[in-house]
Amino acid sequence: MGNEILEKEKQALTPESGFNLVGIDPFGSAGNMLYLIEHFDKYQDALNAKKERDNPDEYLILYPGS
């Protein structure tokens, strides 16, 4: 299976509303590659938080509510 991000993992971090700022651990095992950083109600707040992260080696995703 390799280092694929599982659909179940993505669904677990997709909020019902608002936006989740999620980090990706490229060295994590399958099912443990994603981790929640913070939840935001507004897209602009989530986007600003993503831009303000200081670690250039950190991989980030914004998951919108379903």
N, C-alpha and C positions, 0 to 999 in steps of 0.2 A: 504493500500500500504506500510505502514511502512517507514523505512528510506532507501529505495532503491534509488540508483543513476539511474536517468532516462537516457535512451539511447539518447534522445534529448539533454540532458545536456552534455553528453560525446561528441557527434558530434559537439556541439558548441565550445568545447575547443580543438578539434582536428585540428591542423594547416594544411594548404595546403602543406607546406614544413617545414623542420626543426623539432624542438621538443618543446613542451610546458611543462614546469614544473608546475604541478597542485597540489593544496592542497585539502584535503578532510576535510570538517567540519562534523564530525559524529553526531553532534547535530542539523545540519541544516535541514530545511524542504525539502520535495521532490521537486526537481527542483532547489534547492539552496544549494546543498551540496558541489559542486566543485567551486574552485576559481583559477584564473590564477595568478601564481606568476611571471613567466618570460618566454619569448620565446628565444630559442637558435637556431642558424643555424647548429651547430655541436653537435653530440651525446655526445662526450667527455666533452664539455663545460656544457651541461645539467646535465650529470652524476656528474661532479665535484660540480656543484652548489647544487645538491641534497644532496651530502655527506657533504657539508659545512654548511647546515642548522643546527642551534644550538638547536632547540626545539625538545627534544626527544618524546614529545607527539604529534608532527605534523605528519600527514599521508600524504605522497607524492606519486604522480604517474607521469611518463613521458609518454606523448602522442606523438607518432611519426606522421609525416605528412602523409597524405593519398595519 
